[in-house]
């Protein structure tokens, strides 16, 4: 028994850091799912000036989960963003050899940490990140979330990010497992304290210094429900998309045109051709036109289903392809507007100046 306890203690090398700002709807789920994982030394939840029941819920969980520690952030120092400051405070208090940064809206599936830590160590990775499976209970989530991740998979190919020979670098802050010594050597979150996409920037710093990245689709290990309302989703992606495209307006416009031209227009073309055929004049030409548009629609549907399956989404979500294309095109344009025209974005009650103004 003593040997087993000693071995277990030696294996508990991961400090988990969870930033939480007004997360009463999520915090119990993520903490309990982490408490069931093997290899965790401590769970540090950093309460970032929450004004809801988050502190009360955490206090109740402490008696249930001995490894849970909570830190309270009372102010946001100048020059920092809220999340980067919260996770940096958590990292300073952590004692593990590995640090796992994860968001309060995630749920960690059984055995996930042990499996991913083994993979990171087996492949000599310095940073391992996964893109969690997405819970999409509403029509607007089913439409937008999968479509966004399909587009992101083209911007940041998992294979390229994980290839040491490729300069491509990316990470998802919802699950970011990093060696502590590498984190500190790269400057940690203090080095990216002004970055809205702190996860991507941290990955770039590490890879540019010779570090090894692993980036994976992560539906089998972690899942998340990111947004509670359509407005939250709209603000969240408006905050991030411009930066994910690195401010490349040409590439953003190509995405919008592609979505609307290849996914939306053929559907309207098919409907129009069917109405044209119903009128009775030029029926043969209208029928052939309708068939042509229908083949395009079916081809795009098939391709979208295959991509969704590869990314860990339910292929049945392809039925929302057209409305998703319409909304995501609008989101891409709105993100460019927010960053370049207004120069400000809002998230969780805080307003931040962006670098894209002008």
Buried (B, 14 or more C-beta within 10 A) or exposed (E): EEEEEEEEEEBBBBBBBBBBBBBBBBBBBBBBBBBBBBBBBBBBBBBBBBEEBBBEBBEEBBEEBEBBBBBEBEEBEEEBBBBBBBBBBBBEEBEBEBBBBBBBBBBBBEEBBBBBBEBBEEEEBBBBBBBBBBEBEBEBBBBBBBBBBBBBBEBBBBEBBBEEEEEBBBBBBBBBBBBBEBBEBBBBBBBBBBBBBBBBBBBBBBBEEEBBBBBBBBBBBBBBBBBEEBEEBBBBBBBBBBBBBEBBEEEBBEBBEEBBEBBBBBBEBBEBBBEBBEEEEEEEEBBEBBEBBBEBBEEBBEBBBEBBEEBBBBBEBBBBBBBBBBBBBBBBBBBBEBBBEEBEBEBBEBEBEBEBEE
